[in-house]
Amino acid sequence: MSLFASITKKPLTAHLSFTPGLGAYALEECNSIILNPWIPEKKNTAEPQLILHPEKIIVRKVSLQALLGLLTRSYSLRDIYVLLAEKLGDKDFVLDPEIRDLIRKEGGYNLVVQIRQSPRWTEQSARNHLTKIIGRDPSQKLNELKPRFLLEIFNNHAKLYLALRDKPLYQRGFRSPLSKSAPLSEDIAAILLNQMIQRFFQNQGKGQNKNSIQNFDPKSKIRFVLPFSGTGTLAFEFYLIMNSIAPENLNSLESKHINIWKGNDPYLFLRKKSKASILENLNIIMECYDLETDAVDNSNSNLESFAERIQELRSDILVNSQTNKSKPNANSTLHSKTDRSAFWSFEEGNFFERKIDAGEGETIFLPLNPPYGLRMQKKEENTNFYTRIAEKLIEIEKKNAGNPIFGFLLCPDSETHFLACKVIKPKYKIETVHFSQGNLSLRALFFSRPI
């Protein structure tokens, strides 16, 4: 029996992880996908139960094809795990032989251990226990492309999960690190950008319909302005969202990352369906800049990698679609630097000196993630810096009186958040979302000025 057949024998329990503080948005996306499946469930199948916890969503009575639907459609999840076995007290895990076959075939496995309120267990003793069950030590290099397991222990109850992918979902694979930067995680960027875009749709009278992007008027003019561009994460995620490109589509079927679902018919169908949802002719100008030369160079390098993947994806769509009559424009191909520079650029620039002058009928999207280093400076410098940002937003509002403006400002503490709110509240509608990245507690101050 194959691993796929073994896992699909019965309804599953799944562990969906997300960034702390953003669970409500992750849950909304998961509900939208699971309750609107692209592959209908069998008759008399129980509806999955989604239970929200502080850092995870537990899904009970869910099918593997529904989880593969999340894999091929989600922007906001960090990881998707399937429960393989659980044990109470001194009992051992009972693993299907297909799991051992998978580990043997892939030459090993990676393991993450999470222990809470269980003094009898340490990470090392948990690893030793699983080694005894499986008959092989886990890899010491978590970046190796191996099947990934999560061993979760609470009190005397242990659960063993298998990740659907051998790398986390938020690792899109086109971004290289920048030594001076602590970049925003891709899943966080996607959630914040989606919330910014949903505020635009609410202003358009389209509500919070997750399919609003599919109904987006291609004649609408968008000016996406990204000061403090860093590694470019917010720009790349915005492009994916506005063109309805699910991140999973950036992974080639020939990639090692696909592993156990590579030849699986439901997975291949869902990939094809996801590709069919990709949009073409959105009229978007991407204006991205940063003060640091190395940040600009890094972003342009990342853009080359990103553009190559998008071009491969769209070429594959054109080759395999018999009904696709549209012709890719510069926004869709991205492969030519000349074409690309007409609508998307990363360059050096100072937010406080640079003008933002939107054209007639353009909507401005303005996400602001000020440089991490400035968050760590002296308190007086930090508060002054955020006050200047807020004052610049007032200037932008004044100079673009006929253009809708939607954006957010990431604030590292309550004082910078309070100062920014105080300055912009007279001119913008504001709302705050709290979340964590690493050990840093952040506030996303959303601001909007509809017309």
N, C-alpha and C positions, 0 to 999 in steps of 0.2 A: 504494500500500500504506500502511496506517495505521502509526503508530509502534508500537501494540500488536502488530499482525501482524508487524512487522519484528523486534521484540524476542523474540517467541515462536517464531521460526523454528528455534531450536536451544537446547540446554541452556545455562544462564547461569552466570556466576560473580558472586557478590555479596559486598559488603563491609558487615558489620554492626558498627556502633560502639557502645561501651558505656563506662561510667565505669571508669577504671583501678582495678584491685583487685577488681572485682565481675564479672569475666569468667566465673567458674565458674557463677554464678547466672544470668547472661544465656545462657550456653551451655545450661544445663539447661532454661530456658524455650524456647529455640529448638528444641532437640531434641524437646521435648514437642509443640510445634506442628507442626514439619515432618514428624515421624514419625507424627503422628496427624492427617492432613489432612482438612479438611471437603469438599474436592473430590478424589476419588480420582485418582491419576495413571494415565496410560495403561499398558497391559500392557507388560512388558519394559522399563519405564523404570528406569534405574539409580538406586540410592538416593543421595541427596545426601551429599556429604562435608563435614563441618563441622570446620574447623581453628581452634583457639583461639590467638590471639596476645595480647600484653600489652594492647592497646587496641582490638582488633577481632576479629571472627570472619570468616574467609573460607569461603564456601560454594561448592563446585564442583558442577557437574552438577545444578543446581536449576532448576525451572520458574518462570515468572513467577507462576503461580497459587499456588505454594507461598510465594513472597515476599509476595504480596498477603495470604496467610494470616497471615504475621507482622505485616504492617501493620495488619490488622484485629483481631489478638488479643494483641499484645505490650504489656506494661507497662514493660519494663525496657530496651528498646533506645533509643539516642539517635538513630540514623539507619540507613536502609537504602539502599544504593547498588547499582546494576546496572552491571557492567562493559560499556562500549560499545566501547572500542578500546584497544590497547596498542602500544607501539613500542620498539624497541631501537636504540641508537646514533642515527645521523642520519636514520633513516627517519621519514617523517611518519605521523601518524594517518590512517587511512582511515575516514571517518565515513559512515554511511548517510544518504542525502538526507533521510530522515524527521526526523533530528535538526535539520538546518538549517531544515526546515519548522516544527518545533516552536518554535525560537528566533524565527523570523520571526513566527509567529502570536502568541506571547506577548510580543513586543516587547523581547526581550533575555534575559539569563540572569545568574545569580550564579555566582561561581567561588571555591572554596577550594583553595589550593595547599599541599601537604605535601611537603617535600623533606628527604631524609635521605642522608647520605654521598654527595653529588653536587656536588663543587666547581664543575663547569662550569655548573650551573644556579643562578639566583636566582629569587625569586618573580616579579620583574618580567619577566625573560627568558622564564619559563614562560608568563606571561600574554600576552606579545607573540606567542609561538609559537602559542598557541591562537587568538588573535585572527586570525592569518594563516590558520589552517585553517578557522575558522568564517566569517570575513569580517565580524566584528563584535566590538567591545570588550565585556568583561563590565561589568555594572552596578557602580557605585562604592558603592551602598547595599545592604548585605547583607540589610536588613530588607524590601526590596521583594519582593513575591510573584512571583517569576520561577522558571523551571526552575533547579535548582541542580546544578552540576557539581563533582566532586572530581577534581583532578589530583594524582596521587600519583607521586612520583619517588623511586626508590631506585637509587643508583649510576647506571647508564646506562639504566635500564628505567623507562619512564613508562606509567602506566595512567590512563585517563579513565573516570570513573564518572558516572552520572546518579542523583540521589536520587529515591526513589519519591514524595516529597512536596516541596512548595516551601517548607516550614518543617520544622525538626527535630521528631522525634516527641515529645521531652520537653517541647516548648512546647505545653501543653494549651490555652492561650488564654484562661483565665478568671482568671488571677492578675495583679494590677497590682503594680508594684515598690514597695518600702518603702525610703526613703532610708537609714535607719539599719541596715538588715538586709542580710545576705548569705544569702538564703534557700537552703535545700537544694533541689537540682535535683529535678524531679518524678520522673525515672527512678530516681535514688538513693533517694528516699523510697519509691517503689513496691517496690524490691528489699528494703530494710530491713524494711518493713512485712510483705511476703510472708514473709520469714524469721521474723519474730515470730509471724505467724499459723501458719506451718508447725510451729513449736514447740508451739503450742497443739494442733494436730491430732495431732502425734506423741504428746502426752500423752493424747489421746482414743483412741489406737490406730489412727489412720487413716493413719499414715505420711506420706510426702512426695508423695502423690497430688495432682497439680496441679488435679484436678477436685474436691478436697475441699470447696471453697466451694459447689459445686453440691449436695453432700450435707450441707451444714450444716443442723443442726436449727433450724428457724425459731422454736422455742420457747426456744432457748438465749438467755440474757440476757447482753448485753455492755455493759460500761461502758468507753468509750474516753475516757481522760483525757489532755489535751494541755496541760501547762504550757508556758510559753515558746512560745506558739502562733505568734508572728511573722506571716507572711503566710497561714498556715493550710494550707500545702502538705500536711503530714502528715495533716491531717483530711480534706482533699479526696481524697487518694489512698486513704486507708483506706475511705472511703465507696464509691469506685469498685470497689475490690477486693472488699469484703464484699457488694456488690450485683452483682458479676460484670459490671460495665460497662467494656468495653474503651475506652481513651481515644480511639481513632479514631471511636467512635460519637458523640463530642461535636462532631465536625465535620459541619455540615449538608451535604447533597448539593448545596445551592445555593451553598456557600462557594467562593470563588476557590481555596482551598487544595486542592480535590480534583483540579483541572486534568486531566491526561492520562488518568486512570483513571475519570473521571466517568461515562462511558456504557459502561464495560466490564462485560460480563455476569458474569464470575467475581468481580470486585470487588463488584458489587451483590449477588450471591448471598451472598458472605462477610459483607457488612454485615448482610444480613437474618438470616443464621444467627447472627451475633454478638448481634444484638438479641434473638433468641429465647432466648438463654442468660441474659438479665438476670433477676435475682431480685427478689422483692417484699418479703415480710413478715419481714424480719430485725428482731429486737428489740434495737435498739442505742441507747444513750444517748451523745451526743457532748458532752463537757464540756471546753471549750477556754478558756484564759485567758492573759493576759499582763500584765506590770506597766505596759507603755507604752500610753498612751491612743491614740497614732497607730497602733500595731500592731493594737489591737482594732478601731479604725475601719476600717483597711485590710482586715482579715480579714472584717469584716461586709460591706464593699463587695464583696469577692471572692466571698463566699457568695451575695450577690444575683445576681451574674453566673453563678455555678455553678448555683444553683437554677433559673435561667431555662433554662439548657441542659438540665438533667435533666428539667425539666417538659416541654420541647419533645420530648425523646427519648421519654419515657414516653407522652405524648399520641399521638405518631406510632405507637408500638407498639399502643396500644389501638385506634386507628382502623384500622390495617392488619391486625390479627390477628383472625381469625374464631374462633379456638379459645381465646383468652385470656379466661378467665372470672373472673380475680381482680380485685379492686377495689383500686386503689392506696390505701395508707394514708399517714399523715403522712410516714413515712420515704421513701416513693417519690415523692410529689408535690413536696415542698419549696417549693411556690409560695406558701403562706400563712405570713406571719411568725408568726401566732398558733400555727398547727399546728407550725411548725418549732421554735419556742422551747421546745416541750414535750420535745424530744429533742436539739436541737442549738443551742448558743449559743457566741458569742465574747464574753467580758466581761473586765473588769479583775480581776486576782486575783494573789495572792502564793503561790507554791508552798510556801514555808516556813511560811506561816500558815494556809493552806487545808487543811481536812480532806478526806480521801478515804474515804468510808464507803460501801462497796458493799452493795447489798441482798442478801437471801438468794438463793443460786443464781447470782449474777452473777459473770462472769469479768472481771477488770480488765486492760485493755490500756493500757500506760503508756509511750509513746515520749517520750524526753527529748532535746531539741536546745537546750541552753542558749544564751542570746543571744551572738551573734558578738562583740559588743563586749567582753564579759567575758573572752573567750578572749585578747583582746589587751592585757589589763591587766597590772599587775605580777605577777610569778611568785607572790609570797606571797598576793596576793588571789585569784589563779586557783586555787591549790591549796586554799585555805581554802573557796572557793566550792564546789568539787567534793566536798570532804569533807562539807560541809553537805548537799549533794544526796544523797550516799550515806547519811548518817545519817537523812535524811527517808525514804528507801526502807526502812530498818529499821523506822521508826515506822509506815509504811503496812503493812508485812508483819505487824506485831504487831496492829494495829487491825483487820485484815481476815483473821483467822486461818482463816476458813472459806471464803475466796474464792481461786480460782487467780489468779495474777498473772503477766503476761508483758509484757516491755518491753525497751527498750534505752536506753543513755546514750551520746551522742556525746562523745568525749574528744579534745581537740586535741593532746595530747602524752603521752609515756610516763609522766610523773610523775602527772598527773591520773588517768590510767587505772589506775596502780598503787594510788593512794590509794583510788579508788572500789572496786577489786577487794578490797582489804584489808578494807574496812568491810563490804561486802555479802556476801562469800563465805560466811560462817557461816550465812546464812539463805537464800541464793539459789543456784541452779545458774547458772554463768556461762560465757560463750563469747565470743570476740572476733573481729571481722572488720575487716581493714584496707582502706582505700580512700582515694582522693584526690578532692578537689573544687577545681578551679583549682590554686593553688600550695599548698594546705593539705592536709597528710596527717592523716587522721582515723582514729579507732578507734571502732567501734561495739561497745560492751560490752553483749551480750545477757544479760538476767537473767530467770529464771523460778522460780516457786514453785508447782508443781502441788499439787493436793490428792489 
